[in-house]
Amino acid sequence: MEIGEISKGKDKIIVSVKEFKGRRYVDLRVYFENENGEWIPTKKGITFPPESLEDMIKLLENTKKNLEK
């Protein structure tokens, strides 16, 4: 289930919830548009269990604070 996307030049980063072997995961992945106009996932990305989501959010918030200094 696609949650949202962020433009990254001619590519985009898609945030989604995926299921693998009966377990749900959060997936942040770079996609590129092929010659047919279809968005194809690349190997560039990260997949992690929902239990790690709060830790990931905290890390990103800390990153934002550090960039604002």
MMTF fields as JSON, N, C-alpha, C and O atoms, coordinates in Angstrom:
{
  "mmtfVersion": "1.0.0",
  "mmtfProducer": "UNKNOWN",
  "numBonds": 275,
  "numAtoms": 276,
  "numGroups": 69,
  "numChains": 1,
  "numModels": 1,
  "chainsPerModel": [1],
  "groupsPerChain": [69],
  "chainIdList": ["A"],
  "bondAtomList": [4, 2, 8, 6, 12, 10, 16, 14, 20, 18, 24, 22, 28, 26, 32, 30, 36, 34, 40, 38, 44, 42, 48, 46, 52, 50, 56, 54, 60, 58, 64, 62, 68, 66, 72, 70, 76, 74, 80, 78, 84, 82, 88, 86, 92, 90, 96, 94, 100, 98, 104, 102, 108, 106, 112, 110, 116, 114, 120, 118, 124, 122, 128, 126, 132, 130, 136, 134, 140, 138, 144, 142, 148, 146, 152, 150, 156, 154, 160, 158, 164, 162, 168, 166, 172, 170, 176, 174, 180, 178, 184, 182, 188, 186, 192, 190, 196, 194, 200, 198, 204, 202, 208, 206, 212, 210, 216, 214, 220, 218, 224, 222, 228, 226, 232, 230, 236, 234, 240, 238, 244, 242, 248, 246, 252, 250, 256, 254, 260, 258, 264, 262, 268, 266, 272, 270],
  "bondOrderList": [1, 1, 1, 1, 1, 1, 1, 1, 1, 1, 1, 1, 1, 1, 1, 1, 1, 1, 1, 1, 1, 1, 1, 1, 1, 1, 1, 1, 1, 1, 1, 1, 1, 1, 1, 1, 1, 1, 1, 1, 1, 1, 1, 1, 1, 1, 1, 1, 1, 1, 1, 1, 1, 1, 1, 1, 1, 1, 1, 1, 1, 1, 1, 1, 1, 1, 1, 1],
  "groupList": [{"groupName": "MET", "atomNameList": ["N", "CA", "C", "O"], "elementList": ["N", "C", "C", "O"], "formalChargeList": [0, 0, 0, 0], "bondAtomList": [1, 0, 2, 1, 3, 2], "bondOrderList": [1, 1, 2], "singleLetterCode": "M", "chemCompType": "L-PEPTIDE LINKING"}, {"groupName": "GLU", "atomNameList": ["N", "CA", "C", "O"], "elementList": ["N", "C", "C", "O"], "formalChargeList": [0, 0, 0, 0], "bondAtomList": [1, 0, 2, 1, 3, 2], "bondOrderList": [1, 1, 2], "singleLetterCode": "E", "chemCompType": "L-PEPTIDE LINKING"}, {"groupName": "ILE", "atomNameList": ["N", "CA", "C", "O"], "elementList": ["N", "C", "C", "O"], "formalChargeList": [0, 0, 0, 0], "bondAtomList": [1, 0, 2, 1, 3, 2], "bondOrderList": [1, 1, 2], "singleLetterCode": "I", "chemCompType": "L-PEPTIDE LINKING"}, {"groupName": "GLY", "atomNameList": ["N", "CA", "C", "O"], "elementList": ["N", "C", "C", "O"], "formalChargeList": [0, 0, 0, 0], "bondAtomList": [1, 0, 2, 1, 3, 2], "bondOrderList": [1, 1, 2], "singleLetterCode": "G", "chemCompType": "PEPTIDE LINKING"}, {"groupName": "SER", "atomNameList": ["N", "CA", "C", "O"], "elementList": ["N", "C", "C", "O"], "formalChargeList": [0, 0, 0, 0], "bondAtomList": [1, 0, 2, 1, 3, 2], "bondOrderList": [1, 1, 2], "singleLetterCode": "S", "chemCompType": "L-PEPTIDE LINKING"}, {"groupName": "LYS", "atomNameList": ["N", "CA", "C", "O"], "elementList": ["N", "C", "C", "O"], "formalChargeList": [0, 0, 0, 0], "bondAtomList": [1, 0, 2, 1, 3, 2], "bondOrderList": [1, 1, 2], "singleLetterCode": "K", "chemCompType": "L-PEPTIDE LINKING"}, {"groupName": "ASP", "atomNameList": ["N", "CA", "C", "O"], "elementList": ["N", "C", "C", "O"], "formalChargeList": [0, 0, 0, 0], "bondAtomList": [1, 0, 2, 1, 3, 2], "bondOrderList": [1, 1, 2], "singleLetterCode": "D", "chemCompType": "L-PEPTIDE LINKING"}, {"groupName": "VAL", "atomNameList": ["N", "CA", "C", "O"], "elementList": ["N", "C", "C", "O"], "formalChargeList": [0, 0, 0, 0], "bondAtomList": [1, 0, 2, 1, 3, 2], "bondOrderList": [1, 1, 2], "singleLetterCode": "V", "chemCompType": "L-PEPTIDE LINKING"}, {"groupName": "PHE", "atomNameList": ["N", "CA", "C", "O"], "elementList": ["N", "C", "C", "O"], "formalChargeList": [0, 0, 0, 0], "bondAtomList": [1, 0, 2, 1, 3, 2], "bondOrderList": [1, 1, 2], "singleLetterCode": "F", "chemCompType": "L-PEPTIDE LINKING"}, {"groupName": "ARG", "atomNameList": ["N", "CA", "C", "O"], "elementList": ["N", "C", "C", "O"], "formalChargeList": [0, 0, 0, 0], "bondAtomList": [1, 0, 2, 1, 3, 2], "bondOrderList": [1, 1, 2], "singleLetterCode": "R", "chemCompType": "L-PEPTIDE LINKING"}, {"groupName": "TYR", "atomNameList": ["N", "CA", "C", "O"], "elementList": ["N", "C", "C", "O"], "formalChargeList": [0, 0, 0, 0], "bondAtomList": [1, 0, 2, 1, 3, 2], "bondOrderList": [1, 1, 2], "singleLetterCode": "Y", "chemCompType": "L-PEPTIDE LINKING"}, {"groupName": "LEU", "atomNameList": ["N", "CA", "C", "O"], "elementList": ["N", "C", "C", "O"], "formalChargeList": [0, 0, 0, 0], "bondAtomList": [1, 0, 2, 1, 3, 2], "bondOrderList": [1, 1, 2], "singleLetterCode": "L", "chemCompType": "L-PEPTIDE LINKING"}, {"groupName": "ASN", "atomNameList": ["N", "CA", "C", "O"], "elementList": ["N", "C", "C", "O"], "formalChargeList": [0, 0, 0, 0], "bondAtomList": [1, 0, 2, 1, 3, 2], "bondOrderList": [1, 1, 2], "singleLetterCode": "N", "chemCompType": "L-PEPTIDE LINKING"}, {"groupName": "TRP", "atomNameList": ["N", "CA", "C", "O"], "elementList": ["N", "C", "C", "O"], "formalChargeList": [0, 0, 0, 0], "bondAtomList": [1, 0, 2, 1, 3, 2], "bondOrderList": [1, 1, 2], "singleLetterCode": "W", "chemCompType": "L-PEPTIDE LINKING"}, {"groupName": "PRO", "atomNameList": ["N", "CA", "C", "O"], "elementList": ["N", "C", "C", "O"], "formalChargeList": [0, 0, 0, 0], "bondAtomList": [1, 0, 2, 1, 3, 2], "bondOrderList": [1, 1, 2], "singleLetterCode": "P", "chemCompType": "L-PEPTIDE LINKING"}, {"groupName": "THR", "atomNameList": ["N", "CA", "C", "O"], "elementList": ["N", "C", "C", "O"], "formalChargeList": [0, 0, 0, 0], "bondAtomList": [1, 0, 2, 1, 3, 2], "bondOrderList": [1, 1, 2], "singleLetterCode": "T", "chemCompType": "L-PEPTIDE LINKING"}],
  "groupTypeList": [0, 1, 2, 3, 1, 2, 4, 5, 3, 5, 6, 5, 2, 2, 7, 4, 7, 5, 1, 8, 5, 3, 9, 9, 10, 7, 6, 11, 9, 7, 10, 8, 1, 12, 1, 12, 3, 1, 13, 2, 14, 15, 5, 5, 3, 2, 15, 8, 14, 14, 1, 4, 11, 1, 6, 0, 2, 5, 11, 11, 1, 12, 15, 5, 5, 12, 11, 1, 5],
  "groupIdList": [1, 2, 3, 4, 5, 6, 7, 8, 9, 10, 11, 12, 13, 14, 15, 16, 17, 18, 19, 20, 21, 22, 23, 24, 25, 26, 27, 28, 29, 30, 31, 32, 33, 34, 35, 36, 37, 38, 39, 40, 41, 42, 43, 44, 45, 46, 47, 48, 49, 50, 51, 52, 53, 54, 55, 56, 57, 58, 59, 60, 61, 62, 63, 64, 65, 66, 67, 68, 69],
  "secStructList": [7, 3, 3, 3, 3, 3, 3, 3, 6, 6, 3, 3, 3, 3, 3, 3, 3, 3, 3, 3, 6, 6, 3, 3, 3, 3, 3, 3, 3, 3, 3, 3, 3, 7, 6, 6, 1, 7, 3, 3, 3, 3, 3, 3, 3, 3, 3, 3, 7, 4, 4, 4, 2, 2, 2, 2, 2, 2, 2, 2, 2, 2, 2, 2, 2, 2, 2, 6, 7],
  "xCoordList": [0.843, 0.0, 0.901, 1.683, 0.785, 1.59, 1.049, -0.151, 1.971, 1.603, 1.819, 0.991, 2.94, 3.236, 4.537, 5.214, 4.881, 6.102, 6.741, 6.087, 8.057, 8.849, 9.599, 10.229, 9.54, 10.253, 11.751, 12.197, 12.527, 13.988, 14.556, 15.026, 14.513, 14.941, 13.996, 12.783, 14.544, 13.684, 13.17, 12.318, 13.691, 13.221, 12.288, 12.001, 11.81, 11.035, 11.24, 11.561, 11.05, 11.117, 9.684, 8.9, 9.349, 7.995, 8.045, 8.858, 7.161, 7.007, 5.779, 4.699, 5.956, 4.832, 4.902, 5.925, 3.8, 3.734, 3.6, 2.69, 4.526, 4.542, 4.418, 4.67, 4.022, 3.949, 4.887, 4.948, 5.623, 6.549, 6.517, 6.753, 6.229, 6.145, 5.213, 5.51, 4.079, 3.064, 3.344, 2.562, 4.44, 4.769, 4.711, 5.019, 4.317, 4.254, 5.55, 6.18, 5.942, 7.17, 6.929, 6.047, 7.733, 7.758, 8.872, 9.978, 8.585, 9.558, 9.718, 8.741, 10.952, 11.3, 12.222, 13.323, 11.801, 12.548, 12.57, 11.597, 13.696, 13.83, 13.226, 13.497, 12.412, 11.802, 12.258, 12.53, 12.338, 12.625, 11.53, 10.874, 11.344, 10.319, 10.946, 11.912, 10.388, 10.929, 10.346, 9.545, 10.755, 10.335, 8.827, 8.288, 8.151, 6.697, 5.919, 4.691, 6.649, 5.99, 5.638, 4.897, 6.16, 5.896, 6.989, 8.159, 6.608, 7.574, 8.068, 7.282, 9.397, 10.033, 10.916, 11.698, 10.8, 11.643, 13.101, 13.388, 14.01, 15.436, 15.886, 15.087, 17.152, 17.712, 18.011, 18.292, 17.952, 18.254, 17.053, 16.012, 17.201, 16.112, 16.356, 17.411, 15.35, 15.427, 14.057, 13.025, 14.072, 12.853, 13.079, 14.116, 12.103, 12.255, 10.896, 9.857, 10.908, 9.638, 8.96, 9.628, 7.654, 6.904, 7.368, 7.229, 7.912, 8.381, 9.523, 9.766, 10.211, 11.328, 10.904, 11.731, 9.637, 9.172, 9.374, 9.843, 9.03, 9.194, 10.66, 10.974, 11.565, 12.996, 13.44, 14.237, 12.933, 13.281, 12.781, 13.493, 11.576, 11.015, 11.877, 12.159, 12.298, 13.148, 14.473, 14.951, 15.07, 16.327, 16.166, 17.017, 15.073, 14.825, 14.557, 15.003, 13.835, 13.598, 14.916, 15.137, 15.798, 17.11, 17.95, 18.673, 17.853, 18.576, 18.101, 18.91, 16.793, 16.228, 16.71, 17.073, 16.718, 17.19, 18.646, 19.019, 19.469, 20.887, 21.098, 22.02, 20.268, 20.384, 19.949, 20.393, 19.078, 18.564, 19.518, 19.288, 20.587, 21.546, 22.388, 23.247],
  "yCoordList": [-1.159, 0.0, 1.238, 1.445, 2.044, 3.262, 4.318, 4.591, 4.909, 5.935, 7.328, 8.22, 7.511, 8.816, 8.777, 7.75, 9.92, 9.991, 11.356, 12.354, 11.373, 12.594, 12.638, 11.654, 13.756, 13.914, 13.96, 14.611, 13.266, 13.239, 13.408, 12.444, 14.641, 14.882, 14.187, 14.386, 13.367, 12.623, 11.322, 10.653, 10.962, 9.78, 10.224, 11.413, 9.259, 9.607, 8.556, 7.402, 8.977, 8.074, 7.78, 8.693, 6.508, 6.099, 5.421, 4.527, 5.86, 5.247, 4.354, 4.792, 3.097, 2.164, 1.153, 1.013, 0.458, -0.664, -1.914, -2.027, -2.854, -4.086, -5.279, -5.185, -6.408, -7.645, -8.66, -8.8, -9.375, -10.405, -11.54, -11.325, -12.733, -13.925, -13.696, -14.092, -13.048, -12.845, -11.718, -11.504, -10.995, -9.874, -8.566, -8.525, -7.502, -6.182, -5.429, -5.576, -4.605, -3.819, -2.426, -2.217, -1.482, -0.135, -0.135, -0.599, 0.381, 0.392, 1.81, 2.44, 2.315, 3.6, 3.261, 2.76, 3.521, 3.048, 4.087, 4.813, 4.15, 5.012, 4.269, 3.087, 4.977, 4.43, 5.278, 6.47, 4.652, 5.396, 5.106, 4.066, 6.045, 5.89, 5.262, 5.791, 4.119, 3.462, 4.086, 5.019, 3.564, 4.133, 4.025, 4.718, 3.147, 2.995, 3.862, 3.796, 4.678, 5.541, 4.846, 5.398, 3.642, 2.897, 3.197, 3.332, 3.301, 3.539, 2.197, 1.367, 1.991, 0.719, 0.908, 1.857, 0.005, 0.126, -0.224, -1.083, 0.462, 0.163, -0.588, -0.832, -0.943, -1.574, -0.541, -0.896, 0.741, 1.813, 2.055, 2.53, 1.732, 1.933, 1.18, 0.581, 1.229, 0.551, -0.012, 0.607, -1.2, -1.848, -2.205, -2.764, -1.878, -2.186, -2.524, -2.149, -3.242, -3.632, -2.431, -1.475, -2.48, -1.37, -1.043, 0.096, -2.019, -1.785, -0.768, -0.152, -0.59, 0.361, 1.735, 2.642, 1.901, 3.157, 4.361, 5.406, 4.23, 5.357, 5.749, 6.938, 4.772, 5.076, 5.799, 6.734, 5.378, 6.026, 7.473, 8.375, 7.688, 9.041, 9.932, 11.077, 9.414, 10.186, 10.534, 11.662, 9.574, 9.84, 10.934, 11.814, 10.873, 11.888, 13.257, 14.276, 13.289, 14.563, 15.147, 16.354, 14.296, 14.76, 15.265, 16.253, 14.589, 15.027, 16.409, 17.277, 16.612, 17.914, 19.008, 20.095, 18.736, 19.711, 20.074, 21.245, 19.078, 19.326, 20.145, 20.958, 19.943, 20.705, 22.159, 23.034, 22.413, 23.757, 24.615, 25.814, 24.018, 24.768, 25.681, 26.388],
  "zCoordList": [0.0, 0.0, 0.0, 0.928, -1.03, -1.134, -0.181, -0.141, 0.589, 1.561, 0.985, 1.17, 0.282, -0.298, -1.062, -1.119, -1.655, -2.462, -2.345, -2.04, -2.6, -2.595, -3.917, -4.304, -4.605, -5.864, -5.594, -4.649, -6.428, -6.315, -7.715, -8.319, -8.234, -9.606, -10.561, -10.494, -11.455, -12.384, -11.774, -12.359, -10.597, -9.868, -8.758, -8.615, -7.967, -6.786, -5.708, -5.993, -4.473, -3.331, -2.931, -2.675, -2.88, -2.503, -1.139, -0.906, -0.241, 1.07, 0.997, 0.598, 1.387, 1.307, 2.441, 3.111, 2.64, 3.572, 2.714, 1.892, 2.919, 2.13, 3.064, 4.266, 2.475, 3.234, 2.607, 1.386, 3.468, 3.008, 4.02, 5.209, 3.553, 4.408, 5.603, 6.73, 5.323, 6.349, 7.33, 8.256, 7.148, 8.034, 7.261, 6.069, 7.942, 7.304, 7.553, 8.6, 6.558, 6.637, 6.071, 5.238, 6.546, 5.976, 4.937, 5.211, 3.749, 2.661, 2.133, 1.729, 2.136, 1.521, 0.376, 0.602, -0.848, -2.011, -3.119, -3.327, -3.83, -5.001, -6.198, -6.413, -6.963, -8.187, -9.369, -9.225, -10.535, -11.76, -12.775, -12.722, -13.704, -14.731, -15.968, -16.519, -16.408, -17.608, -18.872, -18.804, -20.023, -21.31, -21.566, -22.428, -20.806, -20.95, -19.959, -19.892, -19.19, -18.215, -16.91, -16.097, -16.697, -15.462, -14.44, -14.798, -13.172, -12.099, -11.582, -11.124, -11.66, -11.327, -10.091, -10.035, -9.086, -7.894, -8.201, -9.034, -7.509, -7.629, -6.366, -5.461, -6.321, -5.121, -4.044, -2.899, -4.407, -3.46, -2.556, -3.009, -1.299, -0.364, 0.921, 1.133, 1.773, 3.061, 3.4, 3.136, 3.992, 4.47, 5.93, 6.289, 6.772, 8.193, 8.798, 8.255, 9.934, 10.567, 11.218, 11.61, 11.331, 11.936, 13.356, 13.803, 14.06, 15.427, 15.463, 16.501, 14.366, 14.293, 13.792, 13.712, 13.457, 12.859, 13.777, 13.325, 15.055, 15.984, 16.099, 16.149, 16.142, 16.194, 14.928, 14.998, 13.773, 12.509, 12.497, 12.055, 12.975, 13.031, 13.93, 13.576, 15.09, 16.001, 15.339, 15.461, 14.638, 13.935, 12.882, 12.756, 12.132, 11.102, 11.728, 11.2, 12.846, 13.535, 14.046, 13.944, 14.598, 15.062, 13.897, 14.026, 12.77, 11.574, 11.155, 10.828, 11.166, 10.794, 11.738, 11.288, 13.039, 14.02, 13.768, 13.848, 13.464, 13.208, 11.94, 11.875, 10.949, 9.707, 9.873, 9.13, 10.851, 11.085, 11.907, 12.064, 12.432, 13.266, 12.424, 12.949]
}
